[in-house]
Amino acid sequence: MLTGPNNDRLTWLYAHYYADGEGVLTANSTLDPTRALVASNRICAIGKYVGLGFTPLDGVTGPTHRQHHTGATFAADMVTFSYLNLNYLFYSCTNLASVSGLGNLSGVRSMRYTFSSARSRPSTSGASTRRR
């Protein structure tokens, strides 16, 4: 049974996709007013997805547009999440070239196949060097 999105116990994050190909994953819904927005929505922090895709705000339901993702940023406020499931998050994002802010993901519990089906391993920045 689904619950009301404002009356459930799930933890949500936001994904904002901009015209320059970057997806920003963040704890808040605030958009960057200096950038052209393509799509924006909530994602369940513990949900299991098979690749993030989007339908442009001016489009119709159809293709996932995963090939348009060229970069991803995990915002600094992502450290507030104590539990994140990133399994398959960028699955089939074949043109993903860079990922930044990995050091902001202290609550990640699983990243199985996160970059599966990518043509090459994306460059990363902000990665944590501490050992667990």
MOZI-V34184 format. One line per field, one symbol per residue. burial: # if it has 16 or more other C-alpha atoms within 10 Angstrom, else .. A space follows every 10 residues. Layout:
# MOZI-V34184
burial: ???
This chain:
# MOZI-V34184
burial: .......... ########.. #######... #.....#### .##.##..#. ######.... .....#.### #####..##. #.######## ########## #####..#.. ...###.#.. .#........ ..
